[in-house]
Amino acid sequence: MLPNYVSSSFLINMEIYLLRHPPVQIKKGICYGQSDLPIVSNWETYLSPKINTLPENLKVFSSDLKRCSEVAQHLYPNNFITDQNLREVHFGSWEGRKWNDIPKNQIDEWNNKLDTWNQHQGESFQQLKERAQTFIGSLDQTSETPVLIVTHAGWIRALLAHLLNLTAQQAFMFEFNYGSLSCIASKKNYSSIVYLNH
């Protein structure tokens, strides 16, 4: 069962929609984090049908990586803001490598210490979560305009971890498919999950 509220420190009164980008043009099994890759040619077929039910008066933000900004540009031409804080986690020396080529002991350490481990000269999950927190804190606290964020699965998990006070291991229990849409509704001193991974 999903938690029905989040930290009382989240005081914005609005709906926040979270759109994960479609698949990218890369061979399977490659770690690509912040590598700036284009989306597949048939990317629109991956978008959630719920895209068509979004409010008209959205404020749209996007990761500046191509796989997100190209989608935002198509959906909301020249009417969105890119932000580096919305990028996927940075995998450091793992970027562009096959997961199978990364030493197993490193992956085991990473899995066991997801919150803090960054021995690959990249980011820890905690650092990603801090970026999500920074972005949320930058939103207009007085605006009730719904927000759409085109971003990455890791970033969405980091936001939920921040809002729900989850560990990285708990946050990774949530699945976000390519092109899926999620929604969080904030009501001043609490927030509820409307839906995830639709």
C-alpha positions, 0 to 999 in steps of 0.5 A, spaced: 500 500 500 502 506 498 503 512 503 498 517 503 502 523 505 509 526 505 513 531 509 509 537 512 515 541 510 513 540 503 508 546 503 506 548 495 499 547 494 499 544 487 499 538 482 506 535 480 506 531 474 512 526 473 513 524 466 519 519 464 522 520 458 521 514 452 527 509 451 534 512 448 538 509 442 543 505 445 544 498 446 541 494 452 545 493 458 549 499 458 549 504 464 548 511 461 546 516 467 547 523 464 550 521 457 546 525 453 543 520 448 537 521 443 530 518 444 528 512 439 524 514 433 518 511 435 518 514 442 511 517 441 508 510 442 511 510 449 507 516 452 502 514 457 495 516 454 494 520 460 498 525 457 492 527 453 488 528 460 493 533 463 491 540 465 492 546 459 495 551 464 501 547 466 508 550 468 513 545 464 520 543 466 525 538 463 531 535 464 536 538 459 538 532 457 536 530 450 531 524 451 527 529 456 528 536 452 526 533 445 519 530 448 518 537 452 519 541 445 514 536 442 509 537 447 510 544 449 514 548 443 518 553 446 514 553 453 518 549 458 524 551 462 530 546 462 534 545 469 540 541 470 537 539 477 532 534 473 538 530 470 538 523 472 544 520 477 551 521 474 554 514 474 561 517 474 566 512 471 561 507 469 558 512 464 557 508 457 560 501 460 556 495 460 553 493 466 556 486 465 563 489 465 563 493 471 566 489 477 561 485 481 564 487 488 563 495 486 555 493 484 554 489 490 557 495 494 553 500 491 547 496 492 548 495 499 549 502 500 545 506 495 544 512 499 551 514 500 556 510 495 559 514 490 566 510 489 565 511 481 566 518 482 559 519 480 553 521 485 550 517 490 543 517 491 543 522 497 546 527 492 541 526 487 535 526 492 538 533 494 538 535 487 530 534 487 529 537 493 533 543 491 528 543 485 522 543 489 524 548 493 525 553 487 518 552 485 514 558 486 511 557 493 505 562 492 503 559 485 497 553 484 499 552 477 500 545 476 507 543 474 509 537 469 516 535 470 519 531 464 525 527 467 528 520 469 526 514 473 532 515 478 530 523 479 522 521 480 525 516 485 529 521 489 523 526 489 519 520 492 524 519 497 525 526 499 517 527 500 516 520 503 522 520 507 524 513 504 531 510 503 534 509 497 532 501 497 525 503 499 525 508 493 527 503 488 521 499 490 517 503 485 517 502 478 517 507 472 516 505 465 518 509 459 513 514 457 509 513 464 506 519 468 505 519 475 502 525 479 503 528 486 497 532 489 500 537 494 495 540 499 499 545 503 502 541 509 501 534 506 501 531 499 498 525 496 500 520 491 494 520 486 497 515 481 504 512 479 507 509 473 501 510 469 
